[in-house]
Amino acid sequence: MTAMMQPQIILLKEGTDTSQGKAQLVSNINACMAVADVVRTTLGPRGMDKLIHDEKGNTTISNDGATIMKLLDIVHPAAKILVDIAKSQDSEVGDGTTTVVLLAGEFLKEAKPFIEDGVHPQNLIRSFRTAAYLAIEMVKELAQSIEGKSLEEKKSLLAKCAATTLSSKLIGGEKEFFASMVVDAVLAIGTDDRLNMIGIKKVPGGNMRDSFLVNGVAFKKTFSYAGFEQQPKKFVMPKILLLNIELELKSEKENAEIRLSDPSQYQSIVDAEWNIIYDKLDKCVKSGAKIVLSRLAIGDLGTQYFADRDIFCAGRVAEEDLQRVAAATGGTVQTSVNNVIDEVLGSCELFEERQVGNERFNIFSGCPSGQTATIVLRGGADQFIEEAERSLHDAIMIVRRALKNSTVVAGGGAIDMEISRYLRQHARTIAGKSQLFINSYAKALEVIPRQLCDNAGFDATDVLNKLRQKHALQSGEGKPYGVDINTGGIADNYANFVWEPAVVKINAINAATEAACLVLSVDETVKNPKSESAQGDAAAGAMGGRGRGGAAFRGRGGRGMRRR
Amino acid sequence: MALAFDEYGRPFIIIKEQEQKTRLRGIDAQKANISAGKSVARILRTSLGPKGMDKMLQSPDGEVTITNDGATILEQMDVDNQIAKLMVELSRSQDYEIGDGTTGVVVMAGALLEQAERLLERGIHPIRVAEGYEMASRIAVEHLERIANKFEFSSTNVEPLVQTCMTTLSSKIVNRCKRSLAEIAVNAVLAVADLDRKDVNLELIKVEGKVGGKLEDTELIKGIIVDKDMSHPQMPKHIEDAKIAILTCPFEPPKPKTKHKVDIDTVEKFQNLRGQEQKYFDDMVQKCKDVGATLVICQWGFDDEANHLLMHRNLPAVRWVGGVELELIAIATGGRIVPRFQELTPEKLGKAGLVREKSFGTTKDRMIYIEHCANSRAVTIFIRGGNKMMIEETKRSIHDALCVARNLIRNNSIVYGGGAAEISCSLAVEAAADRHPGVEQYAIRAFAEALDSIPMALAENSGLQPIETLSAVKSQQIKENNTCCGIDCNDVGTNDMREQNVFETLIGKQQQILLATQVVKMILKIDDVISPSEY
């Protein structure tokens, strides 16, 4: 009795796509490799950028792995895993997103021939996990602590870590400048987990070097009413009142209605309303504050009232800016103007309205608590500033990480080469299949220096061989050697201050191994057809649906064939 | 997009709507990007310099703009290509930051891209090119700093400022009266400038235009012009030593903001109401009179009855004045904006030496001039010209001149124009290139050549032999060791820009070089363009 004779039993809904077995595992690997290929060229200081243009006409030019992966809009289920690890790397350590995708892709690539040869995926997975464990131990062992150094020393060490991250970005040319800026900003906010206390403001125009760090808060001039220009624009040691109320002449209660029977009472109602607002304004003035900021509107009446009394005011300040001002100046945001006591007023050394590019900026500097920092970014084009912001975000995350887990390793492929060597050495002590797998894992790690060379246009084989020789030296002096991006040779990257925080590497190895294992452990994919409503939606949907229908048919055929 | 194949060699989809996306990568992407950038630069190339030509642009709604200003041209062109958009933004950011040199920056970027293309063809890695450019730009900027001259000026000696503004204006359509326009711009900026803080708020300078008259009639008014007339045609048109009440409340009975209703059930009550309303008007006018106001400027409208009363009581008034103008008037006259009649006091009144209504030519257009103000921190530039396009272009030119004056107040260093600074930088960069080991050397040399393209374009636009002229000037610079030699666009007979009084601001020039390098680097760094196919 053959399988073909049996009537087919339909288990799943019509149009469901299933595929299973070795072949689909291989195709999943292929998909992941294809995705890794996209970001491959962005690695390292000679990495290139991608210009991605979406349907809405937004353009992004980026070098950041996570950003590119997000924008690629990947639908393939296995390949999506790579997007997720890039995202998780981004949120966990902020940098190394390209590395993690590349590593995962490379692990899978190395695993592919074994799968094709019939090795059980679980075997591979187990070996990979062991290898990852060993690799991480190795990173920890090699990592050098920067703990216990003086503040000045620490600062320059942190700046080196930031510079390594920035070197691959568009703003790499000014990496020292930005690195020290980032370090100052991170140190300013202290050790608390309050990343939102670092504000990044983008102003088109100017060149990168015009960017500056405000030790305090800066925000764009808010919408202002007539009378604003009559207010003083500079204060030394002002008191600052922060509000979350409207200072406008308006109806106090939405649904109230006043009924008058005697027209002569009319004036009293009008006066009453004016008195309410004047009372509020007067209380603001009485508090002794010289600057009044509100999250809600400050109307023209308020603006003129304050202008009359030489007080600066700004309404509709963005929530986060107001929070930053509150944190920086030591004030608290009030929801009422009653009982404003001195303690709730903030203060700073200098307030000034200044021209930055085409905008006027309100800048509060020299704040007492000093736990905020604002970076004002300048650059030639919008996309440029956007990319600069992403790069700075990476650098900020790196510095914060380095500050917390203050261990660093040599970058530029040095650490990867060393782990690779160690794993190879370790593999020789293992009897059995695992030896092969760990060896291939070790080979996969070499992708980092190899890609660095490829992107820079060097002869990768040549450089890699030189590196292997250095790392194989018994004395261990070759350990910090990595790719020298400037000359095309190799160099002691630890001495050259190409540093990365150890935690980035650890996380990258972990996440990449996890992802590779996840893809390897899948032996069947079931894809449900699009729901009825979605099918009717777009022509493109119909096309995709047809494609999948065919695949489903063949998938079933495949099963039958195998059974025979 | 890279295709992956499943077990049957059938491609499958990784990215959403994969078939509909196009992808360019590697050297093709760079080539395409470079040619897009170059073509934008080519459009602007002919508008560079004093003999540069203008562009006529028609917007989708049929509005016509004629301009020579790089930023405006690019803005109006409505480009679609992504790389071309980058060039537009490049020009815009030069406009934001410096306000002048918007054409030059694009021409410079185009020249850099052109040179980069050649280097890429020789197999140099794009990032090496970009890095070389960056080094070169740093050399050039430092060199500019060295050859820059400090410019001493004070509020009495404004000649240097005027000369620099004239250089800017000379490339514009208004160049026939550049002297007077430059003077106007400089005086306006000085009037609002805070010389100690080196801060100039250009919002305090109002630029107003009116069709008719000659360009020569353009004037600087130390005060404000409002495009309104008196609320009643019979009110006096000429007020000396005016005391101005600046109001933001209408000449109407006040209304509570809360919903309200007045119940009238008897005739007496109705009459009472009516009487009260009239009393309001009476009170309002009386209050203005009491504090001694001789002119009322109001943000809102008047009730007809109020208007009549104002006329009757001989109190001239202007209504529907916009918030921004109101503010400027308040600043200029030193008055305070008053939100309701109860708060009117004599101290809050603004003072102006002369307020007059002026009509133009045969048209019925009238405008109110508020002049001889107590505090001239707010000024108006009033432009006259034959047609609307002319006025718009003059406005843009004046804006450029204002920005130049502002930049000089911020930083009083200047370099010589007419391509002199570029030629000098080119020489310096060229000399520095040979000292550089590594592939970057080629990029640095290419940068020097790109710098030459500005004087080259200047010469070309002026109808001179570009190559001959450039080489002559270059050799003169070296021979005489004189960094002031530039292209003699106006055929004056000397190449010395110092004698010709052609100056540009140092920060403007530095910005041009840095911005152009920055954007070129960005373009060179892209090796992969993924876009939906319709683009």
Chai-1 contact restraints between the chains, C-beta under 6 A:
chainA,res_idxA,chainB,res_idxB,connection_type,confidence,min_distance_angstrom,max_distance_angstrom,comment,restraint_id
A,A23,B,E7,contact,1.0,0.0,6.0,A-B,restraint_1
A,S27,B,D6,contact,1.0,0.0,6.0,A-B,restraint_2
A,S27,B,E7,contact,1.0,0.0,6.0,A-B,restraint_3
A,N30,B,A4,contact,1.0,0.0,6.0,A-B,restraint_4
A,A31,B,A4,contact,1.0,0.0,6.0,A-B,restraint_5
A,A31,B,I14,contact,1.0,0.0,6.0,A-B,restraint_6
A,A34,B,A2,contact,1.0,0.0,6.0,A-B,restraint_7
A,A34,B,A4,contact,1.0,0.0,6.0,A-B,restraint_8
A,A34,B,I14,contact,1.0,0.0,6.0,A-B,restraint_9
A,D37,B,A2,contact,1.0,0.0,6.0,A-B,restraint_10
A,T41,B,D527,contact,1.0,0.0,6.0,A-B,restraint_11
A,R46,B,I127,contact,1.0,0.0,6.0,A-B,restraint_12
A,M48,B,K525,contact,1.0,0.0,6.0,A-B,restraint_13
A,M48,B,D527,contact,1.0,0.0,6.0,A-B,restraint_14
A,D49,B,K525,contact,1.0,0.0,6.0,A-B,restraint_15
A,D49,B,I526,contact,1.0,0.0,6.0,A-B,restraint_16
A,K50,B,D528,contact,1.0,0.0,6.0,A-B,restraint_17
A,L51,B,I526,contact,1.0,0.0,6.0,A-B,restraint_18
A,L51,B,V529,contact,1.0,0.0,6.0,A-B,restraint_19
A,I52,B,I530,contact,1.0,0.0,6.0,A-B,restraint_20
A,H53,B,S531,contact,1.0,0.0,6.0,A-B,restraint_21
A,E55,B,P532,contact,1.0,0.0,6.0,A-B,restraint_22
A,T59,B,Q82,contact,1.0,0.0,6.0,A-B,restraint_23
A,L72,B,I15,contact,1.0,0.0,6.0,A-B,restraint_24
A,D73,B,I15,contact,1.0,0.0,6.0,A-B,restraint_25
A,D73,B,K16,contact,1.0,0.0,6.0,A-B,restraint_26
A,I74,B,I14,contact,1.0,0.0,6.0,A-B,restraint_27
A,I74,B,I15,contact,1.0,0.0,6.0,A-B,restraint_28
A,V75,B,K16,contact,1.0,0.0,6.0,A-B,restraint_29
A,H76,B,I14,contact,1.0,0.0,6.0,A-B,restraint_30
A,A79,B,I14,contact,1.0,0.0,6.0,A-B,restraint_31
A,G173,B,E134,contact,1.0,0.0,6.0,A-B,restraint_32
A,P204,B,S93,contact,1.0,0.0,6.0,A-B,restraint_33
A,G205,B,S93,contact,1.0,0.0,6.0,A-B,restraint_34
A,G205,B,Y96,contact,1.0,0.0,6.0,A-B,restraint_35
A,G205,B,E97,contact,1.0,0.0,6.0,A-B,restraint_36
A,G206,B,E97,contact,1.0,0.0,6.0,A-B,restraint_37
A,N207,B,L514,contact,1.0,0.0,6.0,A-B,restraint_38
A,N207,B,L515,contact,1.0,0.0,6.0,A-B,restraint_39
A,A226,B,G323,contact,1.0,0.0,6.0,A-B,restraint_40
A,A226,B,L326,contact,1.0,0.0,6.0,A-B,restraint_41
A,A226,B,E327,contact,1.0,0.0,6.0,A-B,restraint_42
A,A226,B,I337,contact,1.0,0.0,6.0,A-B,restraint_43
A,G227,B,I337,contact,1.0,0.0,6.0,A-B,restraint_44
A,E229,B,E327,contact,1.0,0.0,6.0,A-B,restraint_45
A,E229,B,I331,contact,1.0,0.0,6.0,A-B,restraint_46
A,K250,B,K257,contact,1.0,0.0,6.0,A-B,restraint_47
A,S251,B,K257,contact,1.0,0.0,6.0,A-B,restraint_48
A,S251,B,T258,contact,1.0,0.0,6.0,A-B,restraint_49
A,A256,B,T258,contact,1.0,0.0,6.0,A-B,restraint_50
A,E257,B,K259,contact,1.0,0.0,6.0,A-B,restraint_51
A,I258,B,T258,contact,1.0,0.0,6.0,A-B,restraint_52
A,I258,B,H260,contact,1.0,0.0,6.0,A-B,restraint_53
A,R259,B,K261,contact,1.0,0.0,6.0,A-B,restraint_54
A,L260,B,V262,contact,1.0,0.0,6.0,A-B,restraint_55
A,S261,B,D263,contact,1.0,0.0,6.0,A-B,restraint_56
A,P263,B,V262,contact,1.0,0.0,6.0,A-B,restraint_57
A,P263,B,N272,contact,1.0,0.0,6.0,A-B,restraint_58
A,P263,B,L273,contact,1.0,0.0,6.0,A-B,restraint_59
A,P263,B,Q276,contact,1.0,0.0,6.0,A-B,restraint_60
A,I269,B,P256,contact,1.0,0.0,6.0,A-B,restraint_61
A,V270,B,P254,contact,1.0,0.0,6.0,A-B,restraint_62
A,V270,B,P256,contact,1.0,0.0,6.0,A-B,restraint_63
A,E273,B,P256,contact,1.0,0.0,6.0,A-B,restraint_64
A,E273,B,K257,contact,1.0,0.0,6.0,A-B,restraint_65
A,L301,B,P339,contact,1.0,0.0,6.0,A-B,restraint_66
A,Q304,B,I337,contact,1.0,0.0,6.0,A-B,restraint_67
A,Q304,B,P339,contact,1.0,0.0,6.0,A-B,restraint_68
A,D308,B,R336,contact,1.0,0.0,6.0,A-B,restraint_69
A,G357,B,Y96,contact,1.0,0.0,6.0,A-B,restraint_70
A,G357,B,E97,contact,1.0,0.0,6.0,A-B,restraint_71
A,N358,B,Y96,contact,1.0,0.0,6.0,A-B,restraint_72
A,G380,B,L90,contact,1.0,0.0,6.0,A-B,restraint_73
A,G380,B,S93,contact,1.0,0.0,6.0,A-B,restraint_74
A,G380,B,L515,contact,1.0,0.0,6.0,A-B,restraint_75
A,G380,B,Q518,contact,1.0,0.0,6.0,A-B,restraint_76
A,G380,B,V519,contact,1.0,0.0,6.0,A-B,restraint_77
A,A381,B,L86,contact,1.0,0.0,6.0,A-B,restraint_78
A,A381,B,E89,contact,1.0,0.0,6.0,A-B,restraint_79
A,A381,B,L90,contact,1.0,0.0,6.0,A-B,restraint_80
A,D382,B,E89,contact,1.0,0.0,6.0,A-B,restraint_81
A,F384,B,M522,contact,1.0,0.0,6.0,A-B,restraint_82
A,G457,B,H125,contact,1.0,0.0,6.0,A-B,restraint_83
A,A540,B,E17,contact,1.0,0.0,6.0,A-B,restraint_84
